[in-house]
Amino acid sequence: MRTLRLLLVKELLQLLRDPKILPILFIAPVIQLVILGYAATTDVRRVELAVCDLDHTRTSRELVDRFTSSTYFELVAARDSQKELDALLESGEARLALTIPAGFAADRAAGRSGQVQLVADGANAMVTSLALGYARAVLALTAGPGLAPALELRPKVLYNPDLVSRNFMVPGVLAMIIMVMTMMLSSMAVVRELEVGTLEQLLVTPLRPGQIIAGKLIPFALVGTVEILTAMPVVLLWFRVPLRGSLAVLALLTLPFMLCTLSLGLLVSTLARTQQQAMMITTFVFMLPQIYLSGFVFPIQNMPKAFQLVTYVVPLRYYVKVLRGVFLKGVGLDVLWPQGLAMLGLGLLILTVARLRFRRRLG
């Protein structure tokens, strides 16, 4: 028991002497709890709603008001044609599109059930199912004295008509696999060199810091590419997730995402002194917050405004949208270029910071 006690004291003292691992052990869980507490909600609020009112009557405006006065829907656009609504659904600016046909008020005044069409973006099956349920509840409240008991809703779900959950979950899992592997491997690259003492040998060679960084990151980019090629048959043939877009577009937009993850891994390697530290920083500081705040599982529009602003610096947010856009919607660069540009900008910014810290560490 005395030997065991001495060993326990030795391990605790060694832990307390590590100034970088203590914040990870005690502060990171609190931060994770705060993020998860706000982000992890399956409630759906402020669903982006686009409206095409072809009736232009007081009755049709009252119907739109019933949607917007609830906490479930947020009017993001009003258009004059169904084609314009389809474009909003395709780009992701709207999740639901409500069309009120001409003659709607006349049908209601005559005591007939007015017909309205609701088109939903089915790329996120969970959000779409709940939003359609809320829409039915709103329409059920429109009954009045002498009128038909309810309006007739004609729902239509685009991109994922059967609302199969794996069709939007599996592409997100693919993004997570790429992020975890590339970030984890690159984060331990420099740290491993420090631990075995070979980094000093690299410093006496004619290699420049930029060349050392490229030599560390490019192999892991190739590993990420092989992972995608290996996982793609599983996604398409085993899970039968439809691929409606171009593989070339997917490959092109994967490059800036891997630039982000590899650069984050390099940044972690400049913060940690051991592989254990690198793994913990990567997991608790960078990977888990990205999963919570990317919209992969929890809808971003449900989060507090402050957290919604933070999501704009989360690379996984943009890549998940790319994957679901290519797989389920079949959209191309004409729609997804903002996501690619955002990932490229974030990747270059993170790489610049990581390179400056790397040079300082070498110095």
C-alpha positions in Angstrom: 0.0 0.0 0.0 2.9 2.4 0.8 4.4 1.7 -2.7 1.0 2.3 -4.3 0.5 5.5 -2.3 3.9 6.8 -3.4 3.1 6.0 -7.0 -0.2 7.8 -6.7 1.5 10.9 -5.2 4.1 10.8 -8.0 1.4 10.7 -10.7 -0.6 13.5 -9.1 2.5 15.7 -8.7 3.4 15.0 -12.3 -0.1 16.0 -13.4 0.0 19.2 -11.4 3.3 20.2 -12.8 1.9 20.2 -16.3 0.5 23.7 -16.8 -1.1 22.9 -20.2 -3.0 19.9 -19.2 -4.7 21.3 -16.1 -7.0 23.7 -18.1 -8.0 20.9 -20.3 -8.9 18.7 -17.4 -10.9 21.3 -15.4 -11.9 24.2 -17.6 -12.6 22.3 -20.9 -15.5 20.2 -19.3 -17.2 23.4 -18.1 -16.9 25.0 -21.6 -18.2 21.8 -23.2 -21.1 21.8 -20.8 -22.0 25.4 -21.6 -21.8 24.8 -25.3 -23.7 21.6 -25.2 -26.3 23.0 -22.9 -27.2 25.7 -25.4 -26.5 23.9 -28.6 -27.9 20.4 -27.8 -31.6 20.9 -28.3 -34.0 19.0 -30.6 -36.6 21.8 -30.4 -37.1 23.6 -33.6 -37.5 27.4 -33.6 -37.3 30.1 -36.2 -37.6 27.8 -39.2 -36.7 29.9 -42.3 -40.0 30.4 -44.2 -40.4 31.8 -47.7 -43.9 32.8 -48.9 -45.5 33.2 -52.3 -48.9 34.9 -51.9 -50.7 34.8 -55.2 -54.1 35.8 -53.6 -53.0 39.2 -52.2 -56.0 39.4 -49.9 -56.5 40.2 -46.2 -57.3 36.5 -45.6 -54.1 35.4 -47.2 -52.1 38.0 -45.2 -53.7 36.8 -42.0 -52.6 33.2 -42.8 -49.0 34.4 -43.2 -49.3 36.3 -40.0 -50.3 33.2 -38.2 -47.0 31.6 -39.2 -44.8 34.5 -38.5 -46.5 35.4 -35.1 -45.5 32.0 -33.8 -42.1 31.2 -32.4 -41.6 28.4 -34.8 -41.3 30.3 -38.1 -39.3 33.3 -39.3 -40.2 35.0 -42.6 -37.0 35.3 -44.6 -38.4 36.1 -48.1 -41.6 36.9 -50.0 -41.6 36.1 -53.7 -44.0 36.2 -56.6 -43.5 32.8 -58.1 -43.0 29.2 -57.0 -39.8 29.1 -59.1 -38.2 31.8 -56.9 -39.2 29.8 -53.8 -37.5 26.7 -55.2 -34.3 28.7 -55.7 -34.4 29.7 -52.0 -34.8 26.1 -50.9 -32.0 25.0 -53.2 -29.5 27.5 -51.8 -30.6 26.8 -48.2 -31.9 30.3 -47.5 -35.3 28.8 -46.7 -36.3 25.5 -45.2 -40.1 25.8 -45.9 -41.9 27.5 -48.8 -45.6 28.4 -48.4 -47.6 29.0 -51.6 -51.1 30.6 -51.2 -53.0 30.2 -54.6 -55.2 32.8 -56.2 -58.8 32.4 -55.0 -57.9 31.3 -51.6 -60.0 34.0 -49.8 -63.0 33.3 -52.1 -62.9 29.6 -51.1 -62.7 30.4 -47.4 -65.6 32.9 -47.7 -67.7 30.3 -49.4 -67.0 27.8 -46.6 -64.8 25.6 -48.6 -61.4 24.4 -47.5 -58.7 26.6 -49.0 -55.8 24.8 -50.4 -52.2 25.9 -49.7 -49.0 24.2 -50.7 -46.0 23.8 -48.4 -42.7 22.7 -49.9 -40.0 21.6 -47.5 -36.2 21.1 -47.7 -35.8 17.4 -46.7 -32.0 17.6 -46.4 -32.4 17.6 -42.6 -35.1 15.1 -41.9 -35.4 15.9 -38.2 -36.0 19.6 -38.7 -38.3 19.0 -41.6 -40.5 16.5 -39.8 -40.9 18.9 -36.8 -41.5 21.9 -39.0 -44.2 20.2 -41.0 -45.9 19.2 -37.8 -45.8 22.8 -36.6 -47.2 24.0 -39.9 -50.1 21.6 -39.6 -50.8 22.9 -36.1 -50.8 26.5 -37.3 -53.2 25.6 -40.1 -55.5 23.7 -37.7 -56.0 26.9 -35.8 -57.4 28.8 -38.8 -60.9 27.3 -38.5 -63.6 29.9 -37.8 -67.4 30.1 -37.4 -69.2 28.9 -40.5 -65.9 27.9 -42.2 -64.4 24.6 -43.1 -62.8 23.0 -40.0 -59.3 23.3 -41.4 -57.3 24.3 -44.4 -56.2 21.6 -46.8 -52.4 21.3 -46.7 -50.5 19.9 -49.7 -47.0 19.2 -48.3 -44.2 18.3 -50.6 -40.7 17.3 -49.4 -37.8 18.0 -51.7 -34.4 16.2 -51.8 -35.3 13.6 -49.2 -39.0 12.8 -49.8 -39.2 9.9 -47.4 -37.3 11.8 -44.7 -34.8 9.0 -44.2 -32.5 10.1 -41.4 -29.4 8.3 -42.6 -29.5 10.3 -45.8 -28.5 13.5 -43.9 -26.6 11.8 -41.0 -24.2 9.7 -43.1 -22.7 12.6 -45.0 -22.2 14.4 -41.7 -20.5 11.3 -40.3 -18.2 11.3 -43.3 -17.2 14.9 -42.6 -16.5 14.0 -39.0 -14.2 11.0 -40.0 -12.2 13.3 -42.3 -11.9 15.9 -39.6 -10.9 13.5 -36.8 -8.3 11.7 -38.7 -6.6 14.6 -40.5 -6.6 16.8 -37.4 -5.5 14.1 -35.0 -2.6 12.9 -37.2 -1.3 16.4 -38.0 -1.6 17.6 -34.4 0.8 14.8 -33.2 3.3 15.2 -36.1 5.5 17.9 -34.7 4.9 16.8 -31.1 6.2 13.3 -31.9 9.3 14.8 -33.4 9.9 16.8 -30.2 9.4 13.7 -28.0 11.9 11.5 -29.9 14.3 14.4 -30.4 14.4 14.3 -34.2 13.0 17.9 -34.7 16.5 19.2 -33.8 17.9 17.1 -36.6 15.5 18.7 -39.1 16.5 22.2 -37.9 20.1 21.7 -39.0 19.1 20.6 -42.5 18.7 23.2 -45.3 14.9 22.8 -45.0 12.9 26.0 -44.4 10.0 26.1 -41.9 7.5 26.2 -44.8 9.0 23.1 -46.3 8.9 21.3 -43.0 5.3 22.2 -42.6 4.4 21.1 -46.1 6.3 17.8 -45.5 4.3 17.2 -42.4 0.8 18.1 -43.8 0.8 16.8 -47.4 1.1 13.1 -46.4 -1.9 13.5 -44.1 -3.9 15.2 -46.9 -3.2 12.1 -49.0 -4.4 10.0 -46.0 -7.6 12.0 -45.9 -8.1 11.5 -49.6 -7.7 7.8 -49.3 -10.2 7.8 -46.5 -12.7 9.5 -48.7 -12.2 7.1 -51.5 -12.5 4.2 -49.1 -15.6 5.5 -47.4 -17.5 6.6 -50.5 -18.5 3.1 -51.7 -19.9 2.4 -48.1 -21.9 5.6 -48.2 -23.3 5.0 -51.7 -23.6 1.2 -51.9 -24.1 0.1 -48.3 -26.2 3.0 -46.9 -27.6 3.9 -50.3 -27.3 7.6 -49.8 -28.2 9.2 -53.1 -25.4 11.2 -54.9 -27.2 13.7 -57.0 -24.3 16.1 -57.5 -20.9 16.0 -59.0 -18.0 14.0 -57.4 -15.6 16.6 -59.0 -17.4 19.4 -57.1 -17.2 17.4 -53.9 -13.5 16.7 -54.3 -12.8 20.3 -55.1 -14.6 21.6 -52.0 -13.0 18.9 -49.8 -9.6 20.5 -50.3 -10.3 23.7 -48.4 -11.9 21.7 -45.6 -8.8 19.6 -45.2 -6.7 22.7 -45.3 -8.7 23.9 -42.3 -8.4 20.6 -40.4 -4.7 20.1 -41.1 -3.9 23.7 -40.2 -5.8 23.3 -36.9 -3.8 20.1 -36.2 -0.6 22.0 -36.9 -1.7 24.8 -34.6 -2.4 22.2 -31.8 1.1 20.7 -32.3 2.6 24.2 -31.5 0.6 24.4 -28.3 1.3 20.9 -26.9 4.5 19.3 -25.7 3.4 15.7 -25.5 1.2 13.5 -27.7 -1.2 13.1 -24.8 -1.6 16.9 -24.6 -2.0 17.1 -28.4 -4.8 14.5 -28.4 -6.7 16.1 -25.5 -6.4 19.6 -27.0 -7.6 18.4 -30.4 -10.5 16.5 -28.9 -11.8 18.8 -26.3 -10.9 22.3 -27.6 -11.3 21.9 -31.4 -13.3 18.8 -32.4 -16.2 18.5 -30.0 -17.1 22.2 -30.2 -17.1 21.9 -34.0 -19.5 18.9 -33.8 -21.8 20.8 -31.5 -21.8 24.1 -33.4 -21.7 22.8 -37.0 -25.4 22.1 -37.5 -24.5 18.4 -38.0 -26.9 17.3 -35.3 -28.4 20.4 -33.6 -30.0 23.1 -35.8 -28.0 26.3 -35.7 -31.1 28.6 -35.8 -32.1 27.2 -32.4 -28.9 28.4 -30.7 -28.6 31.7 -29.0 -27.4 34.6 -31.2 -23.9 34.6 -29.7 -23.4 30.9 -30.5 -24.8 31.4 -34.0 -22.1 34.0 -34.6 -19.4 31.6 -33.4 -20.6 29.0 -35.9 -19.3 31.2 -38.7 -15.7 30.3 -37.7 -16.5 26.6 -37.6 -15.1 24.9 -40.8 -17.3 21.8 -40.2 -20.4 24.0 -40.6 -19.6 24.8 -44.2 -18.4 21.3 -45.1 -21.6 19.6 -43.8 -23.6 21.9 -46.0 -21.4 21.1 -48.9 -21.9 17.3 -48.4 -25.6 17.5 -48.0 -25.9 19.9 -50.9 -23.9 17.6 -53.3 -25.4 14.3 -52.1 -29.1 15.3 -51.6 -29.7 18.4 -53.5 -27.3 17.9 -56.5 -26.2 21.5 -56.4 -22.9 22.7 -57.8 -20.4 25.5 -57.4 -22.9 28.1 -58.4 -24.7 27.5 -55.1 -21.8 26.2 -52.9 -19.1 28.6 -53.7 -19.7 30.7 -50.6 -19.0 27.6 -48.4 -15.8 26.9 -50.4 -14.6 30.5 -50.1 -15.4 30.6 -46.3 -13.4 27.3 -45.7 -10.5 28.6 -47.9 -10.4 31.9 -45.9 -10.5 30.1 -42.6 -7.9 27.6 -43.7 -5.4 30.3 -44.8 -6.0 32.3 -41.6 -5.4 29.2 -39.3 -2.4 28.1 -41.4 -0.8 31.6 -41.1 -1.3 31.6 -37.3 0.1 28.1 -37.0 3.1 28.9 -39.2 4.0 31.9 -37.1 3.8 29.9 -33.9 5.8 27.1 -35.6 8.6 29.5 -36.5 8.6 30.9 -33.0 8.8 27.4 -31.6 11.7 26.5 -33.9 13.4 29.7 -32.8 
